[in-house]
Amino acid sequence: MMSFHGLPKAFLDWGDPYHCQCHKTARLLADALELPPERWTLTFQSRLGKAEWLQPYTDKTLEAWGRDGPK
């Protein structure tokens, strides 16, 4: 799991490049570590308030892994 600090989704909608930069960083790191796509995932942590934040959420992903096991 590569977990990045979250931001409100509205930032992405307004054109902020952070979301894309996180995905690129994760992909480049996975490439450098020779991890196939099925061996890693990207998540976002830190949510505050009622607004939707960047997803998938780290805590929800960990809950799912604890319940179902990582794929």
PyRosetta script that sets phi, psi and omega in degrees:
from pyrosetta import init, pose_from_sequence

init()
pose = pose_from_sequence("MMSFHGLPKAFLDWGDPYHCQCHKTARLLADALELPPERWTLTFQSRLGKAEWLQPYTDKTLEAWGRDGPK")
pose.set_psi(1, 130.5)
pose.set_omega(1, 173.2)
pose.set_phi(2, -112.2)
pose.set_psi(2, 111.3)
pose.set_omega(2, -173.8)
pose.set_phi(3, -109.2)
pose.set_psi(3, 129.2)
pose.set_omega(3, -179.3)
pose.set_phi(4, -114.8)
pose.set_psi(4, 155.8)
pose.set_omega(4, 175.4)
pose.set_phi(5, -62.2)
pose.set_psi(5, 137.7)
pose.set_omega(5, -179.5)
pose.set_phi(6, -84.6)
pose.set_psi(6, 162.5)
pose.set_omega(6, 173.7)
pose.set_phi(7, -139.3)
pose.set_psi(7, 155.1)
pose.set_omega(7, 173.2)
pose.set_phi(8, -57.6)
pose.set_psi(8, 140.5)
pose.set_omega(8, -179.5)
pose.set_phi(9, -58.0)
pose.set_psi(9, -27.3)
pose.set_omega(9, 179.4)
pose.set_phi(10, -57.1)
pose.set_psi(10, -32.1)
pose.set_omega(10, 178.4)
pose.set_phi(11, -61.5)
pose.set_psi(11, -42.6)
pose.set_omega(11, 177.1)
pose.set_phi(12, -62.8)
pose.set_psi(12, -45.0)
pose.set_omega(12, -179.9)
pose.set_phi(13, -61.4)
pose.set_psi(13, -29.5)
pose.set_omega(13, 179.8)
pose.set_phi(14, -85.7)
pose.set_psi(14, 0.5)
pose.set_omega(14, 175.5)
pose.set_phi(15, 100.8)
pose.set_psi(15, 4.9)
pose.set_omega(15, 178.6)
pose.set_phi(16, -63.4)
pose.set_psi(16, 132.4)
pose.set_omega(16, -175.4)
pose.set_phi(17, -81.4)
pose.set_psi(17, -2.1)
pose.set_omega(17, -173.0)
pose.set_phi(18, -53.9)
pose.set_psi(18, -47.2)
pose.set_omega(18, -178.5)
pose.set_phi(19, -56.4)
pose.set_psi(19, -48.1)
pose.set_omega(19, 179.6)
pose.set_phi(20, -66.2)
pose.set_psi(20, -37.3)
pose.set_omega(20, 178.5)
pose.set_phi(21, -64.4)
pose.set_psi(21, -38.5)
pose.set_omega(21, 178.2)
pose.set_phi(22, -64.4)
pose.set_psi(22, -44.6)
pose.set_omega(22, 179.3)
pose.set_phi(23, -63.6)
pose.set_psi(23, -40.6)
pose.set_omega(23, 179.0)
pose.set_phi(24, -66.1)
pose.set_psi(24, -43.6)
pose.set_omega(24, 179.1)
pose.set_phi(25, -60.6)
pose.set_psi(25, -45.5)
pose.set_omega(25, 179.7)
pose.set_phi(26, -62.5)
pose.set_psi(26, -43.7)
pose.set_omega(26, 179.8)
pose.set_phi(27, -63.3)
pose.set_psi(27, -43.6)
pose.set_omega(27, 179.5)
pose.set_phi(28, -65.5)
pose.set_psi(28, -39.0)
pose.set_omega(28, 177.4)
pose.set_phi(29, -65.3)
pose.set_psi(29, -45.6)
pose.set_omega(29, 177.9)
pose.set_phi(30, -60.2)
pose.set_psi(30, -41.3)
pose.set_omega(30, 177.3)
pose.set_phi(31, -61.5)
pose.set_psi(31, -45.0)
pose.set_omega(31, -179.2)
pose.set_phi(32, -63.9)
pose.set_psi(32, -32.9)
pose.set_omega(32, 179.2)
pose.set_phi(33, -89.3)
pose.set_psi(33, 1.0)
pose.set_omega(33, -178.5)
pose.set_phi(34, 56.4)
pose.set_psi(34, 42.6)
pose.set_omega(34, 177.5)
pose.set_phi(35, -93.1)
pose.set_psi(35, 124.4)
pose.set_omega(35, 175.1)
pose.set_phi(36, -70.1)
pose.set_psi(36, 157.6)
pose.set_omega(36, -176.3)
pose.set_phi(37, -53.7)
pose.set_psi(37, -32.9)
pose.set_omega(37, -178.6)
pose.set_phi(38, -76.4)
pose.set_psi(38, -4.6)
pose.set_omega(38, -178.9)
pose.set_phi(39, -101.8)
pose.set_psi(39, 1.8)
pose.set_omega(39, 179.7)
pose.set_phi(40, -147.9)
pose.set_psi(40, 160.6)
pose.set_omega(40, 175.9)
pose.set_phi(41, -145.8)
pose.set_psi(41, 158.6)
pose.set_omega(41, 178.4)
pose.set_phi(42, -113.1)
pose.set_psi(42, 137.3)
pose.set_omega(42, 176.3)
pose.set_phi(43, -138.0)
pose.set_psi(43, 167.3)
pose.set_omega(43, 177.2)
pose.set_phi(44, -124.3)
pose.set_psi(44, 135.8)
pose.set_omega(44, -179.8)
pose.set_phi(45, -111.3)
pose.set_psi(45, 173.5)
pose.set_omega(45, 174.5)
pose.set_phi(46, 70.7)
pose.set_psi(46, 97.1)
pose.set_omega(46, 174.6)
pose.set_phi(47, -124.2)
pose.set_psi(47, 146.6)
pose.set_omega(47, 179.7)
pose.set_phi(48, -146.2)
pose.set_psi(48, 135.9)
pose.set_omega(48, 177.9)
pose.set_phi(49, 81.0)
pose.set_psi(49, -168.1)
pose.set_omega(49, -174.0)
pose.set_phi(50, -95.1)
pose.set_psi(50, -10.6)
pose.set_omega(50, -178.1)
pose.set_phi(51, -67.0)
pose.set_psi(51, 151.7)
pose.set_omega(51, 174.1)
pose.set_phi(52, -73.1)
pose.set_psi(52, 137.3)
pose.set_omega(52, 178.6)
pose.set_phi(53, -112.0)
pose.set_psi(53, 169.6)
pose.set_omega(53, 178.6)
pose.set_phi(54, -55.9)
pose.set_psi(54, 139.9)
pose.set_omega(54, -177.9)
pose.set_phi(55, -125.4)
pose.set_psi(55, 162.4)
pose.set_omega(55, 5.9)
pose.set_phi(56, -76.1)
pose.set_psi(56, 150.2)
pose.set_omega(56, -179.2)
pose.set_phi(57, -80.2)
pose.set_psi(57, 138.3)
pose.set_omega(57, -179.6)
pose.set_phi(58, -60.6)
pose.set_psi(58, -48.5)
pose.set_omega(58, -176.1)
pose.set_phi(59, -63.7)
pose.set_psi(59, -39.7)
pose.set_omega(59, 179.3)
pose.set_phi(60, -67.8)
pose.set_psi(60, -36.8)
pose.set_omega(60, 177.4)
pose.set_phi(61, -65.1)
pose.set_psi(61, -44.3)
pose.set_omega(61, 178.5)
pose.set_phi(62, -63.8)
pose.set_psi(62, -38.8)
pose.set_omega(62, 176.5)
pose.set_phi(63, -60.8)
pose.set_psi(63, -44.3)
pose.set_omega(63, 179.7)
pose.set_phi(64, -64.0)
pose.set_psi(64, -42.1)
pose.set_omega(64, 178.6)
pose.set_phi(65, -62.6)
pose.set_psi(65, -41.7)
pose.set_omega(65, 179.2)
pose.set_phi(66, -64.2)
pose.set_psi(66, -34.5)
pose.set_omega(66, -178.6)
pose.set_phi(67, -81.8)
pose.set_psi(67, -46.2)
pose.set_omega(67, -170.7)
pose.set_phi(68, -109.3)
pose.set_psi(68, -12.7)
pose.set_omega(68, -173.7)
pose.set_phi(69, 82.7)
pose.set_psi(69, 143.8)
pose.set_omega(69, 178.5)
pose.set_phi(70, -66.7)
pose.set_psi(70, 147.5)
pose.set_omega(70, 179.0)
pose.set_phi(71, -88.6)
pose.dump_pdb("model.pdb")
